[in-house]
Amino acid sequence: MELTFIVFWTIVLVNDVKGIAFPLSGCSESEPDWRYHAFNEENYFFQCALPSSNPKNIFNTSSSYNKDVEWFRVQEDKSVVRIDFTRDTNLTPQGNSLWFSQIGIKDSGTYICTVRKELLCLKIILDVKEKISANCANFGETKLYFFIGAGNSLYCPSLNCYKDTQRSSVKWYKDGNLMVPDKNRYSLEIKEKEIVWNEIYETDSGIYACDYIQFHKTDRWLVRSVVIIQAIVRDTVHKPVILDPTDGQNQEVELGKPFDLKCKVMFGFEMKPTAFVTWLRGNLSLTGDRLQQENSKIDDRKLYGNEYVHKAKLEKVTENDLQDTFICSARNSVGNSSVTVKLVKKSIDRVVLIYILCITIALLLATFIASGLIYVYWIEIILLFRNYISTDETVGDSKEFDAFVSYAKTNSYSIEHSMSENYTEEEFAVKLLPEILEDKYGYKLCLLERDIIPGGAYVEDIARIIKRSRRAIFVLSPAYINDPILFELQTAVKCTLEDDSPKLILIKFKTFQEPKSLPHVIKRALKVVPTIPWKEKYGTSTSSASRFWNKIRYHMPIKKSPVSKDKYSCLPKCSSLSH
């Protein structure tokens, strides 16, 4: 047996290379595995599978066999030729089976099939008989239509032939599978010679085959009849139903642009379909028939009818089309149905317009609110930005102080003022400024009474101190504007004009009027340099998180790692103004 397979597959491989006829000695010279009797002008099939005494199925249409099963036919000269299915149009391979459409006498002969994955090679004898010569009485149709809900029966057609020969019992198959009684299906009876339905279901459609063995002398022939049953409903008694559009409907179009007229129609079931759909013009005299009809798209609903979607195309909508009417006409064997539509200019979709308008207003409002918030909280945003992104501008600039503080001195300073009372100008400068800027934010201020040891040329060395500071804070009030201390502001303005250092921070502690004798550079500075008003009387500026202190911090140097007062209190102070 192993040697036979080796010889067989060697021959097959050689044949695949040469592509010519060759002998399959392992099969063609052996005894046939199958012998089939068939009757001409009928549908027929047999499979490439080993014989079985009780087969559960008689064909397998799995696509896995498409390239695995090959079919050959033995010629009169005993040569074996692969079947050319492009020439033998009545032969079709499906899965592991060979199907015949309208089998004839010429199809009688010897067939060989091979299954590569199963290392299988079978020899099959097919004998096709004329029904007359086989004494077939009332062989019957092999394609039947049964009405759903009605009763019917199927008799094995080949039992009307060779009535005097010995045979086995009949086995029934549906779609290739052996039929067995179903306890849940009382309306179906599988008898020895026929199948009886008391009520036909839609699922009863399929390919039915009745098989039995016929004994002739020492040979055993398998006799098979194939019947195709289609469960259907009775022909419709209704006219077509036009689902869309509705009668009298207006359809919006744009002038100068193409437009498709669509008509969706439902047709009831007809054994011989007569469905027809078309678009017509109501007045052909206007422009002539410019409708380009397109083939209907069919949505097949099988037993319950078919749905047609038919189109007519206008390449370019004109004014004349707006004056015309268009008719969708549908008909079947029962009658006609039609609807009329009219084309109108497309209007602006108010809902879409309102939707777009609302979105636009919402976006503008959101932009306005966002802009307002950014404008109001711009300083807070910048301070937040500094905390995470900005670099420390105090590193390596050779400056000693973050800010020089200038203010007017008073003669009645009392340390007993509480935080709830209004500050004097001097209290504000020497007490509140350090508490906030030094203690909370780590800046180093230069206060003359605290940080500078008197001595030297006072006026000249004030300029040196200012230049050694990154900022210069001036607490402005009527007392300051009319005090000789004003020269410190004048000196800072000149230093700024000379080398752009330091930057000035003006705090309007109290409102004042500029005297006519005020130097020009100071007048100019009061107009150009931003002034931060002190609003302690409103109860907000004493908080370190108030907008007043945020504005002060905004103008102060950027320090990534601020140092607390305790950390720099031990640093050496200026020994004198001339230091």
Order of alpha helices (4+ residues) and beta strands (2+ residues): alpha-alpha-beta-beta-beta-beta-beta-beta-beta-beta-beta-beta-beta-beta-beta-beta-beta-beta-beta-beta-beta-beta-beta-beta-beta-alpha-beta-beta-alpha-alpha-beta-beta-alpha-alpha-beta-alpha-alpha-beta-alpha-beta-alpha-alpha
